[in-house]
């Protein structure tokens, strides 16, 4: 008599593993443990993200300003008219990008970020210099488990 008897055929067990394994990987991934993940960087420091984290690029506001100021005439009055037209033409999406860029700088400053890249978890823990967000979050989670 076999040591274990299953009421399901081998095909059903394989299907169960095929469904359970990906679900377990998502549920127990490092990013899932962290309630709030914030990543602070700039365009010169690329990162490997995991998805779901909030990304702040500190030079985003400058890039938007550069777009708005591209090929402006030397005359300040004409330049002002063109910039206003560009701002209006960008609509709500441009306004949202500008607000988000400056809010990101403010948030990074208020958290005391001193260098980039920085991965911040729950506005309390930070790892500097790690370009792999999953690895940074895993290090933070390991630290949290060892601290009472």
Buried (B, 14 or more C-beta within 10 A) or exposed (E): EEEEEEEEEEEEEEEEEEEEEEEEEEEEBBBBBBEEBBBBBBEEBEBEBBEEBEBBBBBBBBBBEEEBEEEBEEEEEEBEEBBEEBEEEBEEEBEEBBEBBEEBBEBBEEBEBEEBBBBBBEEEBBBBEBBBBBBBBBBBBEEBEEEE
